[in-house]
Amino acid sequence: MDRIQAFGKSFTAAIVPTVNRTQQMMKEQFGNVDDKTKLPDNYLELEKRVDALKQVHQKMLQVTSQYTHEAYDYPTNLRESFNDLGRTVTEKVSLLSTANSASEAAAAMTAPPSAKPQPKTFNHAIARASLASSQVLKTADHDGAKDDPLAGALEKYAIAEEKVGEARLAQDADVQARFLAGWSTTLNTQIQFATRARRGVESARLNLDATKAKYKNSGAFSFPGQGRDNLGEDEHLSEEARAEIEAKEDELLAQTEEAVGVMKNVLDTPEPLRNLAELIAAQLEYHKKAYEIMSELAPVVDQLQVEQEANYRKSREGA
């Protein structure tokens, strides 16, 4: 019997505060409370700033999470075959360089894969299309196509685009490791810690207001201006009621101080800005490599174009 009574008291002690908090919250939601305890202005300001930081993380992660999807810029209407994705452009060009016939060239283009399927990025897709186009020209006129400037330019362009695609994949890996991981940790750990601390404050505040309301409704005391006197709300409280309210006030103060510390720590951490700098560095490195690759290719293709123009004019003059 003693065990049952002890369990009953323990259960009551655990469930009653929850019920009281829920009732108090419902009253506030329906506008039936006039004396809700006001939290300090500096605390409310920190809440606004943490909410803003959370919104920033959610908005940025919603967009930048695309870096985790290899095919985020891959054409949706493109349908490439297993053979298209079998070998890298560089491998195919190497095989083509040793081909002595059209059949050997075709075999080089359809050689079985040496590793996993090739990446589905826009740059890789352009590279594969350029190499395939180069081979179409060479196949159409195999005897003279080795000197076809457009076929040669397309092959060089294919190699360059594949290099750019690899640089893009390296960028994506860096962004995932140096930006996404950090911002996800801040959102799901540090900001979540602040959220839990704020819930503790709200719970303590509801406990306090529910306790005050209990004694107010029971007639244990009256608030100023409600008909008894103007001596203050504590004047008509019993010692037991006053002690209970003071305990709830102390709990609210402790929870508030803890939450302030946690929120300040979240707001002061340099990690988000450091991670953003890493994102920019990864993007800069990618664009730098892409610029270098295309800077090497452009004069080569320009020279091919100049030579073709000259040959075209000579052929027109001799006609």
Phi and psi in degrees as GROMACS dihedral restraints (atoms count N, CA, C in turn):
[ dihedral_restraints ]
;  ai    aj    ak    al  type     phi  dphi    fc
    3     4     5     6     1   -62.6    20    10
    4     5     6     7     1   -39.1    20    10
    6     7     8     9     1   -63.9    20    10
    7     8     9    10     1   -41.6    20    10
    9    10    11    12     1   -63.6    20    10
   10    11    12    13     1   -43.0    20    10
   12    13    14    15     1   -64.7    20    10
   13    14    15    16     1   -40.9    20    10
   15    16    17    18     1   -64.6    20    10
   16    17    18    19     1   -40.5    20    10
   18    19    20    21     1   -65.2    20    10
   19    20    21    22     1   -40.4    20    10
   21    22    23    24     1   -62.3    20    10
   22    23    24    25     1   -42.4    20    10
   24    25    26    27     1   -65.5    20    10
   25    26    27    28     1   -41.7    20    10
   27    28    29    30     1   -64.7    20    10
   28    29    30    31     1   -42.1    20    10
   30    31    32    33     1   -64.6    20    10
   31    32    33    34     1   -42.3    20    10
   33    34    35    36     1   -64.0    20    10
   34    35    36    37     1   -42.4    20    10
   36    37    38    39     1   -63.4    20    10
   37    38    39    40     1   -30.4    20    10
   39    40    41    42     1   -83.0    20    10
   40    41    42    43     1   -37.6    20    10
   42    43    44    45     1   -87.1    20    10
   43    44    45    46     1   -32.8    20    10
   45    46    47    48     1   -60.7    20    10
   46    47    48    49     1   -47.4    20    10
   48    49    50    51     1   -58.4    20    10
   49    50    51    52     1   -38.0    20    10
   51    52    53    54     1   -64.4    20    10
   52    53    54    55     1   -43.6    20    10
   54    55    56    57     1   -62.6    20    10
   55    56    57    58     1   -44.4    20    10
   57    58    59    60     1   -62.4    20    10
   58    59    60    61     1   -42.5    20    10
   60    61    62    63     1   -63.0    20    10
   61    62    63    64     1   -42.3    20    10
   63    64    65    66     1   -63.3    20    10
   64    65    66    67     1   -43.5    20    10
   66    67    68    69     1   -62.7    20    10
   67    68    69    70     1   -43.1    20    10
   69    70    71    72     1   -62.9    20    10
   70    71    72    73     1   -41.3    20    10
   72    73    74    75     1   -64.3    20    10
   73    74    75    76     1   -42.1    20    10
   75    76    77    78     1   -63.9    20    10
   76    77    78    79     1   -41.2    20    10
   78    79    80    81     1   -60.4    20    10
   79    80    81    82     1   -42.7    20    10
   81    82    83    84     1   -67.0    20    10
   82    83    84    85     1   -38.6    20    10
   84    85    86    87     1   -65.5    20    10
   85    86    87    88     1   -32.7    20    10
   87    88    89    90     1   -93.9    20    10
   88    89    90    91     1     8.3    20    10
   90    91    92    93     1    72.2    20    10
   91    92    93    94     1    27.9    20    10
   93    94    95    96     1   -99.7    20    10
   94    95    96    97     1    19.2    20    10
   96    97    98    99     1  -127.7    20    10
   97    98    99   100     1   130.1    20    10
   99   100   101   102     1  -107.0    20    10
  100   101   102   103     1   -14.1    20    10
  102   103   104   105     1  -125.9    20    10
  103   104   105   106     1    48.0    20    10
  105   106   107   108     1   -67.0    20    10
  106   107   108   109     1   131.8    20    10
  108   109   110   111     1   -63.4    20    10
  109   110   111   112     1   128.1    20    10
  111   112   113   114     1   -89.7    20    10
  112   113   114   115     1   129.1    20    10
  114   115   116   117     1   -80.4    20    10
  115   116   117   118     1   155.7    20    10
  117   118   119   120     1   -58.2    20    10
  118   119   120   121     1   146.6    20    10
  120   121   122   123     1   -61.1    20    10
  121   122   123   124     1   -39.3    20    10
  123   124   125   126     1   -65.5    20    10
  124   125   126   127     1   -32.7    20    10
  126   127   128   129     1   -67.9    20    10
  127   128   129   130     1   -45.2    20    10
  129   130   131   132     1   -64.1    20    10
  130   131   132   133     1   -35.0    20    10
  132   133   134   135     1   -66.0    20    10
  133   134   135   136     1   -40.3    20    10
  135   136   137   138     1   -64.1    20    10
  136   137   138   139     1   -38.8    20    10
  138   139   140   141     1   -59.6    20    10
  139   140   141   142     1   -43.7    20    10
  141   142   143   144     1   -62.1    20    10
  142   143   144   145     1   -41.6    20    10
  144   145   146   147     1   -68.4    20    10
  145   146   147   148     1   -39.2    20    10
  147   148   149   150     1   -66.6    20    10
  148   149   150   151     1   -40.1    20    10
  150   151   152   153     1   -61.7    20    10
  151   152   153   154     1   -39.8    20    10
  153   154   155   156     1   -65.5    20    10
  154   155   156   157     1   -42.0    20    10
  156   157   158   159     1   -64.1    20    10
  157   158   159   160     1   -39.5    20    10
  159   160   161   162     1   -63.6    20    10
  160   161   162   163     1   -43.2    20    10
  162   163   164   165     1   -63.2    20    10
  163   164   165   166     1   -39.7    20    10
  165   166   167   168     1   -61.7    20    10
  166   167   168   169     1   -45.5    20    10
  168   169   170   171     1   -63.7    20    10
  169   170   171   172     1   -43.4    20    10
  171   172   173   174     1   -64.1    20    10
  172   173   174   175     1   -42.5    20    10
  174   175   176   177     1   -67.2    20    10
  175   176   177   178     1   -44.8    20    10
  177   178   179   180     1   -68.0    20    10
  178   179   180   181     1   -41.5    20    10
  180   181   182   183     1   -67.1    20    10
  181   182   183   184     1   -32.4    20    10
  183   184   185   186     1   -59.7    20    10
  184   185   186   187     1   -36.1    20    10
  186   187   188   189     1   -87.2    20    10
  187   188   189   190     1   -51.2    20    10
  189   190   191   192     1   -72.2    20    10
  190   191   192   193     1   -12.4    20    10
  192   193   194   195     1   -63.4    20    10
  193   194   195   196     1   -13.6    20    10
  195   196   197   198     1   -61.6    20    10
  196   197   198   199     1   -22.4    20    10
  198   199   200   201     1   -66.0    20    10
  199   200   201   202     1   -13.2    20    10
  201   202   203   204     1   -87.1    20    10
  202   203   204   205     1    -7.2    20    10
  204   205   206   207     1  -108.3    20    10
  205   206   207   208     1   110.0    20    10
  207   208   209   210     1   -52.8    20    10
  208   209   210   211     1   -41.1    20    10
  210   211   212   213     1   -93.4    20    10
  211   212   213   214     1    30.2    20    10
  213   214   215   216     1   -65.8    20    10
  214   215   216   217     1   -21.6    20    10
  216   217   218   219     1  -116.7    20    10
  217   218   219   220     1    12.1    20    10
  219   220   221   222     1   -74.8    20    10
  220   221   222   223     1   131.5    20    10
  222   223   224   225     1   -57.4    20    10
  223   224   225   226     1   126.0    20    10
  225   226   227   228     1   -69.7    20    10
  226   227   228   229     1   -24.6    20    10
  228   229   230   231     1   -92.0    20    10
  229   230   231   232     1     3.2    20    10
  231   232   233   234     1   -86.8    20    10
  232   233   234   235     1   133.8    20    10
  234   235   236   237     1  -123.1    20    10
  235   236   237   238     1   103.2    20    10
  237   238   239   240     1  -103.0    20    10
  238   239   240   241     1   145.3    20    10
  240   241   242   243     1   -85.6    20    10
  241   242   243   244     1   173.0    20    10
  243   244   245   246     1   -59.4    20    10
  244   245   246   247     1   -41.1    20    10
  246   247   248   249     1   -65.9    20    10
  247   248   249   250     1   -35.8    20    10
  249   250   251   252     1   -59.4    20    10
  250   251   252   253     1   -37.2    20    10
  252   253   254   255     1   -97.3    20    10
  253   254   255   256     1     8.2    20    10
  255   256   257   258     1   -70.2    20    10
  256   257   258   259     1   -54.2    20    10
  258   259   260   261     1  -122.9    20    10
  259   260   261   262     1   161.2    20    10
  261   262   263   264     1   -70.5    20    10
  262   263   264   265     1   160.8    20    10
  264   265   266   267     1   -60.8    20    10
  265   266   267   268     1   -42.1    20    10
  267   268   269   270     1   -60.5    20    10
  268   269   270   271     1   -41.5    20    10
  270   271   272   273     1   -64.4    20    10
  271   272   273   274     1   -42.3    20    10
  273   274   275   276     1   -66.0    20    10
  274   275   276   277     1   -40.0    20    10
  276   277   278   279     1   -63.0    20    10
  277   278   279   280     1   -39.3    20    10
  279   280   281   282     1   -63.1    20    10
  280   281   282   283     1   -43.0    20    10
  282   283   284   285     1   -67.0    20    10
  283   284   285   286     1   -38.6    20    10
  285   286   287   288     1   -65.6    20    10
  286   287   288   289     1   -31.1    20    10
  288   289   290   291     1   -65.5    20    10
  289   290   291   292     1   -21.3    20    10
  291   292   293   294     1  -102.5    20    10
  292   293   294   295     1    -0.8    20    10
  294   295   296   297     1   -74.1    20    10
  295   296   297   298     1   135.6    20    10
  297   298   299   300     1  -112.0    20    10
  298   299   300   301     1     1.4    20    10
  300   301   302   303     1  -152.2    20    10
  301   302   303   304     1   168.7    20    10
  303   304   305   306     1   -63.6    20    10
  304   305   306   307     1   -37.5    20    10
  306   307   308   309     1   -67.3    20    10
  307   308   309   310     1   -38.0    20    10
  309   310   311   312     1   -68.1    20    10
  310   311   312   313     1   -36.4    20    10
  312   313   314   315     1   -65.2    20    10
  313   314   315   316     1   -41.5    20    10
  315   316   317   318     1   -64.1    20    10
  316   317   318   319     1   -38.9    20    10
  318   319   320   321     1   -65.9    20    10
  319   320   321   322     1   -36.4    20    10
  321   322   323   324     1   -64.3    20    10
  322   323   324   325     1   -36.9    20    10
  324   325   326   327     1   -72.3    20    10
  325   326   327   328     1   -24.1    20    10
  327   328   329   330     1  -113.3    20    10
  328   329   330   331     1    20.7    20    10
  330   331   332   333     1   -60.0    20    10
  331   332   333   334     1   143.1    20    10
  333   334   335   336     1   -60.6    20    10
  334   335   336   337     1   152.0    20    10
  336   337   338   339     1   -63.6    20    10
  337   338   339   340     1   143.6    20    10
  339   340   341   342     1   -95.4    20    10
  340   341   342   343     1   -14.4    20    10
  342   343   344   345     1  -154.1    20    10
  343   344   345   346     1  -153.1    20    10
  345   346   347   348     1   -68.2    20    10
  346   347   348   349     1   160.5    20    10
  348   349   350   351     1   -54.4    20    10
  349   350   351   352     1   147.5    20    10
  351   352   353   354     1   -70.6    20    10
  352   353   354   355     1   154.4    20    10
  354   355   356   357     1   -60.5    20    10
  355   356   357   358     1   146.9    20    10
  357   358   359   360     1  -101.5    20    10
  358   359   360   361     1    78.3    20    10
  360   361   362   363     1  -118.5    20    10
  361   362   363   364     1   163.9    20    10
  363   364   365   366     1   -61.7    20    10
  364   365   366   367     1   -43.3    20    10
  366   367   368   369     1   -63.7    20    10
  367   368   369   370     1   -43.5    20    10
  369   370   371   372     1   -64.3    20    10
  370   371   372   373     1   -37.3    20    10
  372   373   374   375     1   -64.9    20    10
  373   374   375   376     1   -42.1    20    10
  375   376   377   378     1   -62.1    20    10
  376   377   378   379     1   -42.5    20    10
  378   379   380   381     1   -59.7    20    10
  379   380   381   382     1   -46.6    20    10
  381   382   383   384     1   -65.6    20    10
  382   383   384   385     1   -40.1    20    10
  384   385   386   387     1   -66.1    20    10
  385   386   387   388     1   -37.8    20    10
  387   388   389   390     1   -67.2    20    10
  388   389   390   391     1   -43.3    20    10
  390   391   392   393     1   -66.3    20    10
  391   392   393   394     1   -42.1    20    10
  393   394   395   396     1   -62.1    20    10
  394   395   396   397     1   -39.4    20    10
  396   397   398   399     1   -65.4    20    10
  397   398   399   400     1   -39.9    20    10
  399   400   401   402     1   -58.6    20    10
  400   401   402   403     1   -42.6    20    10
  402   403   404   405     1   -71.5    20    10
  403   404   405   406     1   -28.9    20    10
  405   406   407   408     1   -61.4    20    10
  406   407   408   409     1   -44.0    20    10
  408   409   410   411     1   -64.6    20    10
  409   410   411   412     1   -42.6    20    10
  411   412   413   414     1   -68.9    20    10
  412   413   414   415     1   -35.1    20    10
  414   415   416   417     1   -70.3    20    10
  415   416   417   418     1   -35.0    20    10
  417   418   419   420     1   -68.0    20    10
  418   419   420   421     1   -29.5    20    10
  420   421   422   423     1  -143.1    20    10
  421   422   423   424     1    70.5    20    10
  423   424   425   426     1   -63.2    20    10
  424   425   426   427     1   -32.9    20    10
  426   427   428   429     1   -66.7    20    10
  427   428   429   430     1   -36.7    20    10
  429   430   431   432     1  -118.0    20    10
  430   431   432   433     1     0.5    20    10
  432   433   434   435     1   -73.8    20    10
  433   434   435   436     1   -15.8    20    10
  435   436   437   438     1   -61.6    20    10
  436   437   438   439     1   -23.8    20    10
  438   439   440   441     1  -101.2    20    10
  439   440   441   442     1     4.4    20    10
  441   442   443   444     1   -66.3    20    10
  442   443   444   445     1   117.7    20    10
  444   445   446   447     1   -63.6    20    10
  445   446   447   448     1   -36.8    20    10
  447   448   449   450     1   -67.8    20    10
  448   449   450   451     1   -41.3    20    10
  450   451   452   453     1   -62.8    20    10
  451   452   453   454     1   -42.9    20    10
  453   454   455   456     1   -65.0    20    10
  454   455   456   457     1   -41.5    20    10
  456   457   458   459     1   -65.2    20    10
  457   458   459   460     1   -41.0    20    10
  459   460   461   462     1   -63.2    20    10
  460   461   462   463     1   -38.4    20    10
  462   463   464   465     1   -65.5    20    10
  463   464   465   466     1   -43.6    20    10
  465   466   467   468     1   -64.7    20    10
  466   467   468   469     1   -40.1    20    10
  468   469   470   471     1   -63.3    20    10
  469   470   471   472     1   -38.8    20    10
  471   472   473   474     1   -60.9    20    10
  472   473   474   475     1   -45.1    20    10
  474   475   476   477     1   -62.8    20    10
  475   476   477   478     1   -42.0    20    10
  477   478   479   480     1   -65.3    20    10
  478   479   480   481     1   -43.6    20    10
  480   481   482   483     1   -64.5    20    10
  481   482   483   484     1   -36.3    20    10
  483   484   485   486     1   -63.6    20    10
  484   485   486   487     1   -40.2    20    10
  486   487   488   489     1   -62.5    20    10
  487   488   489   490     1   -40.9    20    10
  489   490   491   492     1   -63.7    20    10
  490   491   492   493     1   -40.9    20    10
  492   493   494   495     1   -61.0    20    10
  493   494   495   496     1   -40.9    20    10
  495   496   497   498     1   -65.6    20    10
  496   497   498   499     1   -36.5    20    10
  498   499   500   501     1   -65.2    20    10
  499   500   501   502     1   -37.0    20    10
  501   502   503   504     1   -65.7    20    10
  502   503   504   505     1   -39.9    20    10
  504   505   506   507     1   -65.2    20    10
  505   506   507   508     1   -37.4    20    10
  507   508   509   510     1   -64.8    20    10
  508   509   510   511     1   -39.9    20    10
  510   511   512   513     1   -60.1    20    10
  511   512   513   514     1   -46.6    20    10
  513   514   515   516     1   -59.9    20    10
  514   515   516   517     1   -41.5    20    10
  516   517   518   519     1   -64.2    20    10
  517   518   519   520     1   -40.4    20    10
  519   520   521   522     1   -65.4    20    10
  520   521   522   523     1   -42.0    20    10
  522   523   524   525     1   -62.7    20    10
  523   524   525   526     1   -42.0    20    10
  525   526   527   528     1   -62.2    20    10
  526   527   528   529     1   -43.2    20    10
  528   529   530   531     1   -79.2    20    10
  529   530   531   532     1   -35.7    20    10
  531   532   533   534     1  -105.2    20    10
  532   533   534   535     1   -13.4    20    10
  534   535   536   537     1  -122.2    20    10
  535   536   537   538     1   -59.5    20    10
  537   538   539   540     1   -59.1    20    10
  538   539   540   541     1   -42.8    20    10
  540   541   542   543     1   -62.0    20    10
  541   542   543   544     1   -43.2    20    10
  543   544   545   546     1   -67.5    20    10
  544   545   546   547     1   -45.7    20    10
  546   547   548   549     1   -69.8    20    10
  547   548   549   550     1   -33.5    20    10
  549   550   551   552     1   -66.3    20    10
  550   551   552   553     1   -39.2    20    10
  552   553   554   555     1   -64.5    20    10
  553   554   555   556     1   -43.7    20    10
  555   556   557   558     1   -60.9    20    10
  556   557   558   559     1   -43.8    20    10
  558   559   560   561     1   -69.1    20    10
  559   560   561   562     1   -46.5    20    10
  561   562   563   564     1   -88.4    20    10
  562   563   564   565     1   -11.6    20    10
  564   565   566   567     1  -117.5    20    10
  565   566   567   568     1   -67.0    20    10
  567   568   569   570     1   -67.0    20    10
  568   569   570   571     1   -48.6    20    10
  570   571   572   573     1   -66.8    20    10
  571   572   573   574     1   -32.2    20    10
  573   574   575   576     1   -67.2    20    10
  574   575   576   577     1   -36.9    20    10
  576   577   578   579     1   -59.0    20    10
  577   578   579   580     1   -44.0    20    10
  579   580   581   582     1   -63.7    20    10
  580   581   582   583     1   -38.6    20    10
  582   583   584   585     1   -62.8    20    10
  583   584   585   586     1   -43.3    20    10
  585   586   587   588     1   -65.0    20    10
  586   587   588   589     1   -39.0    20    10
  588   589   590   591     1   -65.0    20    10
  589   590   591   592     1   -38.1    20    10
  591   592   593   594     1   -68.0    20    10
  592   593   594   595     1   -35.8    20    10
  594   595   596   597     1   -62.8    20    10
  595   596   597   598     1   -36.8    20    10
  597   598   599   600     1   -62.7    20    10
  598   599   600   601     1   -39.4    20    10
  600   601   602   603     1   -65.0    20    10
  601   602   603   604     1   -46.0    20    10
  603   604   605   606     1   -63.6    20    10
  604   605   606   607     1   -39.3    20    10
  606   607   608   609     1   -63.8    20    10
  607   608   609   610     1   -43.9    20    10
  609   610   611   612     1   -66.0    20    10
  610   611   612   613     1   -37.7    20    10
  612   613   614   615     1   -66.3    20    10
  613   614   615   616     1   -41.5    20    10
  615   616   617   618     1   -65.1    20    10
  616   617   618   619     1   -39.3    20    10
  618   619   620   621     1   -60.0    20    10
  619   620   621   622     1   -44.4    20    10
  621   622   623   624     1   -63.3    20    10
  622   623   624   625     1   -49.1    20    10
  624   625   626   627     1   -68.1    20    10
  625   626   627   628     1   -34.0    20    10
  627   628   629   630     1   -65.9    20    10
  628   629   630   631     1   -39.5    20    10
  630   631   632   633     1   -66.2    20    10
  631   632   633   634     1   -44.0    20    10
  633   634   635   636     1   -60.4    20    10
  634   635   636   637     1   -44.2    20    10
  636   637   638   639     1   -64.2    20    10
  637   638   639   640     1   -36.4    20    10
  639   640   641   642     1   -59.4    20    10
  640   641   642   643     1   -47.6    20    10
  642   643   644   645     1   -75.9    20    10
  643   644   645   646     1   -28.7    20    10
  645   646   647   648     1   -66.8    20    10
  646   647   648   649     1   -45.6    20    10
  648   649   650   651     1   -70.4    20    10
  649   650   651   652     1   -27.3    20    10
  651   652   653   654     1   -83.1    20    10
  652   653   654   655     1    -6.3    20    10
  654   655   656   657     1    84.6    20    10
  655   656   657   658     1     8.1    20    10
  657   658   659   660     1   -66.4    20    10
  658   659   660   661     1   -26.7    20    10
  660   661   662   663     1  -158.8    20    10
  661   662   663   664     1   167.3    20    10
  663   664   665   666     1  -127.3    20    10
  664   665   666   667     1   150.5    20    10
  666   667   668   669     1   -82.0    20    10
  667   668   669   670     1   156.0    20    10
  669   670   671   672     1   -55.7    20    10
  670   671   672   673     1   141.8    20    10
  672   673   674   675     1    81.7    20    10
  673   674   675   676     1    11.6    20    10
  675   676   677   678     1  -110.9    20    10
  676   677   678   679     1    24.8    20    10
  678   679   680   681     1   108.3    20    10
  679   680   681   682     1   -14.8    20    10
  681   682   683   684     1   -93.5    20    10
  682   683   684   685     1   -66.3    20    10
  684   685   686   687     1  -163.0    20    10
  685   686   687   688     1  -176.2    20    10
  687   688   689   690     1  -113.2    20    10
  688   689   690   691     1    31.8    20    10
  690   691   692   693     1   -82.2    20    10
  691   692   693   694     1    -9.5    20    10
  693   694   695   696     1   110.1    20    10
  694   695   696   697     1   158.8    20    10
  696   697   698   699     1   -69.7    20    10
  697   698   699   700     1   -23.1    20    10
  699   700   701   702     1   -79.4    20    10
  700   701   702   703     1   -12.0    20    10
  702   703   704   705     1   -63.7    20    10
  703   704   705   706     1   -30.5    20    10
  705   706   707   708     1  -109.6    20    10
  706   707   708   709     1    14.2    20    10
  708   709   710   711     1   -84.5    20    10
  709   710   711   712     1   141.8    20    10
  711   712   713   714     1   -74.0    20    10
  712   713   714   715     1   163.5    20    10
  714   715   716   717     1   -60.3    20    10
  715   716   717   718     1   -39.9    20    10
  717   718   719   720     1   -64.1    20    10
  718   719   720   721     1   -43.7    20    10
  720   721   722   723     1   -65.7    20    10
  721   722   723   724     1   -43.9    20    10
  723   724   725   726     1   -61.4    20    10
  724   725   726   727     1   -41.8    20    10
  726   727   728   729     1   -64.9    20    10
  727   728   729   730     1   -39.3    20    10
  729   730   731   732     1   -66.7    20    10
  730   731   732   733     1   -42.2    20    10
  732   733   734   735     1   -66.5    20    10
  733   734   735   736     1   -41.6    20    10
  735   736   737   738     1   -63.4    20    10
  736   737   738   739     1   -37.5    20    10
  738   739   740   741     1   -63.5    20    10
  739   740   741   742     1   -40.6    20    10
  741   742   743   744     1   -68.1    20    10
  742   743   744   745     1   -35.6    20    10
  744   745   746   747     1   -65.8    20    10
  745   746   747   748     1   -41.6    20    10
  747   748   749   750     1   -63.2    20    10
  748   749   750   751     1   -39.9    20    10
  750   751   752   753     1   -63.2    20    10
  751   752   753   754     1   -43.2    20    10
  753   754   755   756     1   -63.9    20    10
  754   755   756   757     1   -42.1    20    10
  756   757   758   759     1   -62.1    20    10
  757   758   759   760     1   -44.3    20    10
  759   760   761   762     1   -65.0    20    10
  760   761   762   763     1   -43.5    20    10
  762   763   764   765     1   -65.2    20    10
  763   764   765   766     1   -37.9    20    10
  765   766   767   768     1   -65.9    20    10
  766   767   768   769     1   -45.2    20    10
  768   769   770   771     1   -62.1    20    10
  769   770   771   772     1   -40.8    20    10
  771   772   773   774     1   -64.2    20    10
  772   773   774   775     1   -44.7    20    10
  774   775   776   777     1   -64.9    20    10
  775   776   777   778     1   -37.6    20    10
  777   778   779   780     1   -60.6    20    10
  778   779   780   781     1   -44.8    20    10
  780   781   782   783     1   -62.0    20    10
  781   782   783   784     1   -43.9    20    10
  783   784   785   786     1   -65.6    20    10
  784   785   786   787     1   -44.3    20    10
  786   787   788   789     1   -66.3    20    10
  787   788   789   790     1   -39.7    20    10
  789   790   791   792     1   -62.8    20    10
  790   791   792   793     1   -39.0    20    10
  792   793   794   795     1   -63.1    20    10
  793   794   795   796     1   -40.9    20    10
  795   796   797   798     1   -64.9    20    10
  796   797   798   799     1   -43.3    20    10
  798   799   800   801     1   -73.5    20    10
  799   800   801   802     1   -27.9    20    10
  801   802   803   804     1   -89.2    20    10
  802   803   804   805     1   -14.5    20    10
  804   805   806   807     1   -62.3    20    10
  805   806   807   808     1   135.1    20    10
  807   808   809   810     1   -82.8    20    10
  808   809   810   811     1    -2.1    20    10
  810   811   812   813     1   -58.1    20    10
  811   812   813   814     1   -48.3    20    10
  813   814   815   816     1   -57.4    20    10
  814   815   816   817     1   -43.9    20    10
  816   817   818   819     1   -69.2    20    10
  817   818   819   820     1   -37.5    20    10
  819   820   821   822     1   -62.9    20    10
  820   821   822   823     1   -42.7    20    10
  822   823   824   825     1   -64.3    20    10
  823   824   825   826     1   -38.3    20    10
  825   826   827   828     1   -64.0    20    10
  826   827   828   829     1   -40.1    20    10
  828   829   830   831     1   -61.8    20    10
  829   830   831   832     1   -36.5    20    10
  831   832   833   834     1   -67.3    20    10
  832   833   834   835     1   -37.9    20    10
  834   835   836   837     1   -61.4    20    10
  835   836   837   838     1   -46.6    20    10
  837   838   839   840     1   -63.7    20    10
  838   839   840   841     1   -40.8    20    10
  840   841   842   843     1   -62.6    20    10
  841   842   843   844     1   -40.2    20    10
  843   844   845   846     1   -65.4    20    10
  844   845   846   847     1   -42.4    20    10
  846   847   848   849     1   -65.9    20    10
  847   848   849   850     1   -40.9    20    10
  849   850   851   852     1   -62.3    20    10
  850   851   852   853     1   -43.5    20    10
  852   853   854   855     1   -62.6    20    10
  853   854   855   856     1   -40.2    20    10
  855   856   857   858     1   -64.2    20    10
  856   857   858   859     1   -49.7    20    10
  858   859   860   861     1   -66.1    20    10
  859   860   861   862     1   -33.1    20    10
  861   862   863   864     1   -63.5    20    10
  862   863   864   865     1   -46.4    20    10
  864   865   866   867     1   -64.9    20    10
  865   866   867   868     1   -41.8    20    10
  867   868   869   870     1   -61.7    20    10
  868   869   870   871     1   -40.0    20    10
  870   871   872   873     1   -64.3    20    10
  871   872   873   874     1   -43.8    20    10
  873   874   875   876     1   -63.6    20    10
  874   875   876   877     1   -42.4    20    10
  876   877   878   879     1   -63.5    20    10
  877   878   879   880     1   -46.9    20    10
  879   880   881   882     1   -72.9    20    10
  880   881   882   883     1   -27.7    20    10
  882   883   884   885     1   -66.9    20    10
  883   884   885   886     1   -33.1    20    10
  885   886   887   888     1   -74.1    20    10
  886   887   888   889     1   -35.9    20    10
  888   889   890   891     1   -75.8    20    10
  889   890   891   892     1   -41.0    20    10
  891   892   893   894     1   -54.4    20    10
  892   893   894   895     1   -50.4    20    10
  894   895   896   897     1   -64.5    20    10
  895   896   897   898     1   -30.0    20    10
  897   898   899   900     1   -66.1    20    10
  898   899   900   901     1   -47.6    20    10
  900   901   902   903     1   -68.5    20    10
  901   902   903   904     1   -36.9    20    10
  903   904   905   906     1   -60.0    20    10
  904   905   906   907     1   -40.8    20    10
  906   907   908   909     1   -65.4    20    10
  907   908   909   910     1   -41.3    20    10
  909   910   911   912     1   -60.8    20    10
  910   911   912   913     1   -39.9    20    10
  912   913   914   915     1   -67.8    20    10
  913   914   915   916     1   -41.1    20    10
  915   916   917   918     1   -62.7    20    10
  916   917   918   919     1   -44.4    20    10
  918   919   920   921     1   -63.9    20    10
  919   920   921   922     1   -39.9    20    10
  921   922   923   924     1   -66.2    20    10
  922   923   924   925     1   -39.4    20    10
  924   925   926   927     1   -60.7    20    10
  925   926   927   928     1   -42.8    20    10
  927   928   929   930     1   -65.4    20    10
  928   929   930   931     1   -43.5    20    10
  930   931   932   933     1   -65.2    20    10
  931   932   933   934     1   -36.2    20    10
  933   934   935   936     1   -64.9    20    10
  934   935   936   937     1   -42.0    20    10
  936   937   938   939     1   -66.6    20    10
  937   938   939   940     1   -38.9    20    10
  939   940   941   942     1   -64.1    20    10
  940   941   942   943     1   -40.3    20    10
  942   943   944   945     1   -67.5    20    10
  943   944   945   946     1   -32.4    20    10
  945   946   947   948     1   -73.5    20    10
  946   947   948   949     1   -37.2    20    10
  948   949   950   951     1   -68.8    20    10
  949   950   951   952     1   -33.0    20    10
  951   952   953   954     1   -84.2    20    10
  952   953   954   955     1    -9.9    20    10
